[in-house]
Amino acid sequence: MDALTIFGMLSVSAMLLFYAHEPRGPHYVLAFAAACALSGIYGFLQGAWPFGFIEMVWTAVALRRWSKVRSSQ
């Protein structure tokens, strides 16, 4: 496995982990957004630009959710 593949595996695994923990608090929503951004970067680096683009959209959606959750507390 090369470094790029390991980076992608770790970023997608982080997405799954933080998504599962989102109900525990807004910091997990923010961590999910960061993991989405890292997955998007991975997609662009490996040449799968549609994957990278969709992950960037998910990053924006997660940041919006984080903003709403944070302001409601």
C-alpha positions in Angstrom: 0.0 0.0 0.0 1.3 3.4 -0.9 1.1 6.6 1.3 -1.8 8.0 -0.7 -3.9 4.8 -0.2 -3.2 4.9 3.5 -4.2 8.5 3.7 -7.5 7.8 1.9 -8.2 4.8 4.1 -7.6 6.9 7.3 -9.6 9.8 6.1 -12.7 7.7 5.1 -12.4 5.7 8.4 -12.3 9.0 10.3 -15.5 10.1 8.5 -17.2 6.9 9.6 -16.0 7.2 13.2 -17.0 10.9 13.6 -20.3 10.5 11.9 -21.2 7.7 14.3 -20.3 9.9 17.2 -22.1 13.1 16.0 -24.9 12.8 18.6 -22.3 13.2 21.4 -21.7 16.9 20.6 -20.9 19.6 18.0 -17.2 18.9 18.1 -17.8 15.5 16.5 -19.8 17.3 13.7 -16.8 19.6 13.2 -14.5 16.6 13.1 -16.7 14.9 10.6 -16.5 18.0 8.4 -12.7 18.0 8.7 -12.6 14.3 7.7 -14.8 15.0 4.7 -12.4 17.7 3.6 -9.4 15.3 4.0 -11.4 12.7 1.9 -12.0 15.3 -0.7 -8.3 16.1 -0.9 -7.6 12.4 -1.2 -10.1 12.2 -4.1 -8.4 15.0 -6.0 -4.9 13.7 -5.3 -5.8 10.3 -6.7 -7.4 11.8 -9.8 -11.0 10.9 -8.9 -12.3 14.5 -9.1 -16.0 13.6 -8.9 -15.3 11.9 -5.5 -13.3 14.9 -4.4 -16.0 17.3 -5.5 -18.8 15.4 -3.7 -16.7 15.2 -0.5 -16.2 19.0 -0.6 -20.0 19.4 -0.9 -20.3 17.1 2.2 -17.8 19.3 4.0 -20.0 22.3 3.4 -23.1 20.5 4.5 -21.4 19.3 7.7 -20.1 22.8 8.5 -23.6 24.1 8.1 -24.9 21.4 10.5 -22.1 22.2 12.9 -23.0 25.9 12.8 -26.7 25.1 13.5 -25.9 22.7 16.3 -23.5 25.1 17.9 -25.9 28.0 17.8 -28.7 26.0 19.3 -26.8 25.2 22.5 
